[in-house]
Amino acid sequence: MKRLVIGSLVSAICLLGGAAHADRADQLFKKGKKLLGEKKYAEACTAFEESDQLESGIGAKLNVAKCYQEWGKLATAWRWFSEAEQMAKDTKDDRAAKIHALAEELDPSIPRLTIKASRDADTRGVVIKLDGAPFDISALGAERRVDPGPHQVDYTAGGATRTKVVPIERGGSFEITLELPRKSRVSGKSNVEPQAVADREAIRNRRFIGLGITGGGVLAMGIAGIVTLRARGDYNHAISAHCGGSPDRCDDVGLAATHSARHRANIATGVTIGGLAAVAGGLVVYFTASRAAAHSDEHALYLAPSLGGDGTGVVFGGAF
């Protein structure tokens, strides 16, 4: 008798729990319909999904699929149609063929994305994420359906993380090739060694140095040009105002003014020569960066014009 009573209580509790789930699922369904009518797609699709979780069924999955389809999330909609079709097949439901037709009609408009790597890529330790979700290395080279819009691929290889963002339109397709280290033909190991990485860094640094030296030379020549023009103007003014039009007839003011102008012009000439040397040296550093890196990573060259009390010149230095 006690067993009969306990069994009846358990059955009653299960019935009550099932009814509560059904009521909650129905409330979420109605909420989803209302939100969908208001075109609040994110909230509507979430409500439909929660309804399916509480009381999974073919109809519930179709509601989720149609919500995502109207929102424009075509690949997501296609996956929900596929789940509904599989459930219909498993339960021998007559709607299976119709659901399949809906998925087939949608499929041509779904964008495709293929993430690839070269055949000899070393994928050991490589971590890939697609739109923030883990991406299985074994899926490299396989076409996959994605929703229209931008997609972000993040991948980490050799301690460096790279990001690629690609926009894909409805019905379009796109391929991304990841830049991964390659396996050695002999040992099967990655041929990206620390020395190779260091050489690339050294080449890049030297090129930056070369550009900096060249830019400094151009700037120096520009300043020298301005100084020369002003000195020439002051000289001509002194000749006209204090020298009677001839440098041989200058008074004391004229002599001082013309001497100052000539001195500044000489300095500007020296700076111009130094600037030209800097430009030439910077170009040499830039275009020989690869060869220099192959010999040593300890070079640090610089070439620049110099001004001082004793005149002008060019300073060249570095570590060899």
C-alpha positions as CSV (number, residue, x, y, z in Angstrom):
1,M,0.0,0.0,0.0
2,K,2.8,2.4,0.9
3,R,4.5,1.6,-2.4
4,L,1.3,2.4,-4.2
5,V,1.0,5.8,-2.5
6,I,4.6,6.7,-3.1
7,G,4.3,5.8,-6.7
8,S,1.2,7.9,-7.1
9,L,3.0,10.9,-5.5
10,V,6.0,10.5,-7.8
11,S,3.7,10.3,-10.8
12,A,1.8,13.4,-9.6
13,I,5.0,15.4,-9.1
14,C,6.3,14.4,-12.6
15,L,3.0,15.4,-14.1
16,L,3.0,18.7,-12.3
17,G,6.7,19.3,-13.4
18,G,5.9,18.5,-17.0
19,A,2.9,20.8,-17.0
20,A,5.0,23.6,-15.5
21,H,7.6,23.1,-18.2
22,A,4.9,23.1,-20.9
23,D,3.4,26.3,-19.5
24,R,6.8,28.0,-19.4
25,A,7.6,26.8,-22.9
26,D,4.2,28.2,-24.2
27,Q,4.9,31.5,-22.4
28,L,8.3,31.8,-24.1
29,F,6.8,30.9,-27.5
30,K,4.2,33.6,-27.1
31,K,6.9,36.1,-26.0
32,G,9.0,35.1,-29.0
33,K,6.1,35.7,-31.4
34,K,5.4,39.1,-29.9
35,L,9.1,40.1,-30.1
36,L,9.4,38.8,-33.6
37,G,6.5,41.0,-34.6
38,E,8.3,43.9,-33.2
39,K,11.4,42.9,-35.2
40,K,13.4,42.5,-32.0
41,Y,15.2,39.5,-33.5
42,A,17.9,38.8,-30.9
43,E,15.4,38.6,-28.0
44,A,12.8,36.8,-30.1
45,C,15.2,34.0,-31.3
46,T,16.5,33.6,-27.7
47,A,13.0,33.2,-26.4
48,F,12.2,30.5,-29.1
49,E,15.5,28.7,-28.3
50,E,14.6,28.6,-24.6
51,S,11.1,27.3,-25.4
52,D,12.7,24.5,-27.4
53,Q,15.0,23.6,-24.5
54,L,12.1,23.3,-22.2
55,E,9.9,21.3,-24.6
56,S,11.9,20.2,-27.6
57,G,9.9,19.5,-30.7
58,I,9.8,19.8,-34.5
59,G,7.5,22.9,-34.3
60,A,9.7,24.6,-31.7
61,K,12.8,24.1,-33.8
62,L,11.0,25.4,-36.9
63,N,10.1,28.6,-35.0
64,V,13.8,29.1,-34.1
65,A,14.8,28.5,-37.7
66,K,12.3,30.9,-39.2
67,C,13.2,33.6,-36.6
68,Y,16.9,33.4,-37.6
69,Q,16.0,33.4,-41.3
70,E,13.9,36.6,-40.9
71,W,16.8,38.1,-38.9
72,G,19.2,37.3,-41.8
73,K,21.3,34.8,-39.9
74,L,21.0,32.3,-42.7
75,A,23.5,29.7,-41.7
76,T,22.1,29.5,-38.2
77,A,18.6,29.2,-39.6
78,W,19.8,26.4,-41.9
79,R,21.2,24.5,-38.9
80,W,17.9,24.7,-37.1
81,F,16.0,23.5,-40.2
82,S,18.4,20.6,-40.3
83,E,17.8,19.7,-36.7
84,A,14.0,19.8,-37.2
85,E,14.4,17.6,-40.4
86,Q,16.5,15.1,-38.5
87,M,13.9,14.9,-35.6
88,A,11.1,14.5,-38.2
89,K,13.0,11.6,-39.8
90,D,13.7,10.0,-36.5
91,T,10.0,10.1,-35.5
92,K,8.8,9.3,-39.0
93,D,7.0,12.6,-39.1
94,D,5.3,13.5,-42.4
95,R,6.8,17.1,-42.3
96,A,10.4,15.8,-43.0
97,A,10.1,16.3,-46.8
98,K,8.7,19.8,-46.4
99,I,11.4,20.8,-43.9
100,H,14.0,19.5,-46.3
101,A,12.6,21.6,-49.1
102,L,12.8,24.7,-46.9
103,A,16.4,24.0,-46.1
104,E,17.3,23.4,-49.8
105,E,15.6,26.6,-50.8
106,L,17.6,28.6,-48.3
107,D,20.9,26.9,-49.0
108,P,22.1,28.8,-52.2
109,S,21.8,32.2,-50.4
110,I,24.0,31.0,-47.4
111,P,27.6,32.4,-47.6
112,R,30.5,30.0,-47.4
113,L,33.9,30.4,-45.7
114,T,36.9,28.2,-46.1
115,I,39.9,28.6,-43.7
116,K,43.0,27.0,-45.3
117,A,46.7,26.5,-44.7
118,S,49.5,25.4,-47.0
119,R,50.0,21.6,-47.3
120,D,53.3,21.7,-45.6
121,A,52.1,23.9,-42.7
122,D,53.1,22.9,-39.2
123,T,49.8,23.0,-37.3
124,R,51.3,21.7,-34.0
125,G,50.4,24.1,-31.2
126,V,48.3,26.3,-33.5
127,V,45.1,27.7,-31.9
128,I,42.4,29.1,-34.2
129,K,39.1,30.9,-33.3
130,L,36.3,31.9,-35.6
131,D,34.2,34.7,-34.3
132,G,35.6,34.0,-30.8
133,A,34.7,30.3,-30.9
134,P,37.3,27.5,-31.1
135,F,37.9,26.2,-34.6
136,D,39.0,22.6,-35.1
137,I,42.3,22.2,-36.9
138,S,40.9,19.2,-38.7
139,A,38.4,21.5,-40.4
140,L,41.1,23.4,-42.2
141,G,40.3,23.4,-46.0
142,A,36.7,22.4,-45.5
143,E,34.0,24.8,-46.6
144,R,31.5,25.8,-43.9
145,R,28.3,27.8,-43.9
146,V,28.4,31.1,-42.2
147,D,25.9,34.0,-41.6
148,P,26.2,37.0,-43.9
149,G,28.4,39.9,-42.4
150,P,31.9,40.3,-41.1
151,H,33.7,37.3,-39.6
152,Q,36.9,37.4,-37.5
153,V,39.6,34.7,-37.6
154,D,42.2,34.8,-34.8
155,Y,45.1,32.3,-34.8
156,T,48.2,31.9,-32.7
157,A,51.3,30.2,-34.2
158,G,54.8,30.4,-33.0
159,G,53.9,32.6,-30.1
160,A,52.4,35.3,-32.4
161,T,48.7,36.0,-32.7
162,R,47.3,37.3,-36.0
163,T,43.7,38.5,-36.8
164,K,41.9,38.6,-40.1
165,V,38.5,40.1,-40.6
166,V,36.5,39.3,-43.8
167,P,33.1,40.6,-44.8
168,I,31.0,38.0,-46.6
169,E,27.8,38.9,-48.5
170,R,24.6,36.8,-48.9
171,G,25.4,34.0,-51.4
172,G,29.1,34.8,-51.4
173,S,32.1,32.7,-50.6
174,F,35.6,33.6,-49.2
175,E,38.8,31.7,-48.6
176,I,41.4,32.6,-45.9
177,T,44.9,31.2,-46.0
178,L,46.6,31.2,-42.6
179,E,50.3,32.2,-42.5
180,L,51.7,29.2,-40.6
181,P,55.2,28.0,-40.2
182,R,56.2,25.3,-42.6
183,K,57.5,21.8,-41.8
184,S,61.1,20.9,-42.7
185,R,61.3,18.5,-45.6
186,V,63.9,16.5,-43.8
187,S,62.6,16.2,-40.2
188,G,59.0,17.3,-40.5
189,K,59.7,20.1,-38.0
190,S,58.9,23.7,-38.4
191,N,61.7,25.6,-40.3
192,V,61.0,28.9,-38.6
193,E,64.0,29.1,-36.2
194,P,64.6,31.9,-33.7
195,Q,67.6,33.1,-35.8
196,A,65.4,33.6,-38.8
197,V,62.9,35.6,-36.7
198,A,65.8,37.7,-35.3
199,D,67.1,38.3,-38.8
200,R,63.7,39.6,-40.0
201,E,63.5,41.9,-37.0
202,A,67.0,43.1,-37.7
203,I,66.2,43.8,-41.3
204,R,63.1,45.8,-40.4
205,N,65.0,47.8,-37.7
206,R,67.7,48.7,-40.2
207,R,65.2,49.8,-42.7
208,F,63.5,52.0,-40.1
209,I,67.0,53.4,-39.3
210,G,67.7,54.1,-42.9
211,L,64.4,55.9,-43.4
212,G,65.1,57.9,-40.3
213,I,68.5,59.0,-41.5
214,T,67.1,59.8,-45.0
215,G,64.3,61.9,-43.4
216,G,66.8,63.7,-41.2
217,G,68.9,64.6,-44.2
218,V,65.9,65.9,-46.2
219,L,64.8,68.0,-43.2
220,A,68.4,69.4,-42.8
221,M,68.5,70.4,-46.5
222,G,65.1,72.1,-46.1
223,I,66.2,74.1,-43.1
224,A,69.5,75.0,-44.9
225,G,67.5,76.2,-47.9
226,I,65.5,78.6,-45.8
227,V,68.6,79.9,-44.1
228,T,70.3,80.4,-47.5
229,L,67.3,82.4,-48.8
230,R,67.2,84.6,-45.7
231,A,71.0,85.2,-45.8
232,R,70.8,86.2,-49.4
233,G,68.0,88.6,-48.7
234,D,69.9,90.2,-45.8
235,Y,73.1,90.5,-48.0
236,N,71.2,92.2,-50.8
237,H,69.5,94.6,-48.3
238,A,72.9,95.5,-46.8
239,I,74.5,96.1,-50.2
240,S,71.6,98.4,-51.1
241,A,71.2,100.3,-47.9
242,H,74.8,100.5,-46.5
243,C,77.2,99.8,-49.4
244,G,75.9,102.1,-52.2
245,G,75.2,99.1,-54.4
246,S,78.8,97.7,-54.2
247,P,80.5,95.4,-51.7
248,D,83.6,97.6,-51.9
249,R,81.9,100.8,-50.5
250,C,80.3,99.4,-47.4
251,D,80.2,101.3,-44.1
252,D,80.7,99.6,-40.8
253,V,77.1,98.5,-40.6
254,G,77.2,97.2,-44.1
255,L,80.4,95.3,-43.5
256,A,79.0,93.6,-40.4
257,A,75.7,92.8,-42.2
258,T,77.4,91.3,-45.3
259,H,79.8,89.3,-43.2
260,S,77.0,87.8,-41.1
261,A,75.0,87.0,-44.2
262,R,78.0,85.2,-45.9
263,H,78.7,83.3,-42.7
264,R,75.2,82.0,-42.4
265,A,75.2,81.1,-46.1
266,N,78.4,79.1,-45.6
267,I,76.9,77.2,-42.7
268,A,73.8,76.5,-44.8
269,T,76.0,75.2,-47.6
270,G,77.7,72.8,-45.1
271,V,74.4,71.7,-43.7
272,T,73.1,71.0,-47.3
273,I,76.2,68.9,-48.0
274,G,75.7,67.0,-44.7
275,G,72.0,66.5,-45.6
276,L,72.9,65.1,-49.0
277,A,75.4,62.7,-47.3
278,A,72.7,61.7,-44.8
279,V,70.2,61.0,-47.5
280,A,72.8,58.9,-49.4
281,G,73.8,57.1,-46.2
282,G,70.2,56.4,-45.2
283,L,69.4,54.9,-48.6
284,V,72.5,52.7,-48.3
285,V,71.5,51.5,-44.9
286,Y,67.9,50.8,-46.2
287,F,68.8,48.9,-49.3
288,T,71.6,46.9,-47.7
289,A,69.6,45.9,-44.7
290,S,69.2,42.3,-45.8
291,R,72.9,41.8,-46.5
292,A,73.9,43.5,-43.3
293,A,71.5,41.2,-41.2
294,A,73.1,38.2,-42.8
295,H,76.5,39.1,-41.4
296,S,75.7,40.3,-37.9
297,D,72.9,41.6,-35.7
298,E,75.1,43.9,-33.8
299,H,75.4,46.8,-36.3
300,A,73.8,50.0,-35.3
301,L,74.7,52.7,-37.9
302,Y,74.0,56.4,-38.0
303,L,74.9,59.3,-40.3
304,A,74.0,62.9,-39.6
305,P,75.1,66.5,-40.3
306,S,77.0,68.3,-37.6
307,L,77.2,72.0,-36.7
308,G,79.7,73.4,-34.3
309,G,81.8,76.4,-33.5
310,D,84.6,75.2,-35.8
311,G,82.4,74.7,-38.9
312,T,80.2,72.0,-40.4
313,G,80.6,68.3,-41.1
314,V,79.1,64.9,-41.2
315,V,79.1,62.5,-38.2
316,F,79.1,58.7,-39.1
317,G,79.1,56.1,-36.3
318,G,77.9,52.8,-35.1
319,A,78.9,49.4,-33.7
320,F,80.5,46.8,-35.8
